[in-house]
């Protein structure tokens, strides 16, 4: 069921000549996967502030964290994958 999913999307750049047409890339993962990883980080003493389900978005998360928390001068960005980290 869709209620069990965490969903996110990004608007893709429009191609030339494709006026009026928007393309999006949609990402989904089970909420229990996200929640278990957040819980593991919290139990280790870390305070996760952003979660993303797509590894190509790591740069976006880094930029967003710096913009949202300018008072912080140290960050740790973890990419915890299902097969490799």
N, C-alpha and C positions, 0 to 999 in steps of 0.2 A: 504493500500500500504506500501511496505517496506520503502519507503522514510519517512514515518511518525513514524518510530520506531528508538529508541536508542538501539543498539545491543552491547552485550559484550559476551566474552566467556573465559573459562579457560580450560586448558589441564588437564585432569585427570591422575592420576598415572596409569602407565601401569601395568596390572596384569602379574604375572610370567607366562611364557610360551606363551605370546601373542606378540611375536616379530613382528615388522612391522605394528602393529595395534595401532593407536592412538584413544583415546576417548576424546571427548570434552563435556563440559556442556555449553549450550548457554542460555543467558538471554536476554529478550526483554521487553521493555516497550514503551509506546507511548511517543514521544518527548514532547508533550504538558504537560504531567504529570511531567516530569523532569523539564521543563522550568517553570512551575507554582510554583514548590517547590523552585527552585533556586531564582525566583523572590521574593517569600515571605521572604526568608532568607535575600536577599539584602535589601528589604524594611525595615526589622527589624534592619538593620545596620551591619549584618554579611557579611563576604566575603567567600562564599563557594569556595573551591579550588579543591575538588574531589567529585564526585557523583558516587554512586554504586546502582544498582537496586536490590541487593540480600542481605538480612540481614546477611547471614552467612559470608559475605565478610567484615564485620565491622572490624575484626582484621587485615585483609589485608589493608584496607584503613588507619587504624591507623599507621601501620608500614610504608606504603608508604608515608604518610604525614610527619612522622618523618624523613624519608630519604630525601624527596624532600625539606623540609624546616627545616634544622638543626638549623638555627638561631632562630627559634621560640621555646620558652620554655613553652608555654601554648597552649593547644588544647581543643576544644570542639567538640565532635563527637555526632551528632544527628542521631537517627534512626527514620525517619518519615515514618511510615507504612500507608497502606490504611485503616486498621481497628484498629490498635493499635500502640502506639509509646512508 
